[in-house]
Amino acid sequence: MGFGTKEIEFGVLKIDGKRVLIYRSPNDYFTIDVGEGIKNVNWSGSEINVTLDSGKVRKYKSPNNYTTI
């Protein structure tokens, strides 16, 4: 399961401690529990790049599938 058009079109990501909130609308979101400190998060097409406090970058293709760069 990748990210849907609702999430991509709405486009809002928010850092909440060690989690990323991915919004579908102003009141509807789901979370990715990263488990580490987060420095930055942004969209890259239909994927999400999460920069960790350690300097590593995780590229999420879906909420449960990522590659560490």
Secondary structure, DSSP 4 states (H G I P E B T S, - for coil): ----HHHHHH--EEEETTEEEEEEETTEEEEEE--S-EEEEEEETTEEEEEETTS-EEEEEETTEEEE-
